[in-house]
């Protein structure tokens, strides 16, 4: 699981924070600071948008978010020091939070 003490992993990230991460990633902003959380939350938000159109279980949303996180991690792999496991864990946690807010 993600181990950070700030942002999402501290428990203070909400739907808007997760959406802001999505917007940050898509605007091409610098991801060097807290890149794992930003990529993970953006991945979860992208999966949640697709999920809302088709529905399904929480497990399906988490799987979609983790799949998206792997893709985003690969496309942003030039960000040295980005931890893939942390990115995937954050995506899963954010997806669960989004599922609960639907």
Buried (B, 14 or more C-beta within 10 A) or exposed (E): EBEBEEBBBEEEBEBEBBBBBBEBBEEEEEBEEBBBBBBBBBBBBBBBEEBEEEEEEBEBBBBBBBBBBBEBBEEBEEBEEBBBEBBBBBBBBBBBBBBEEE
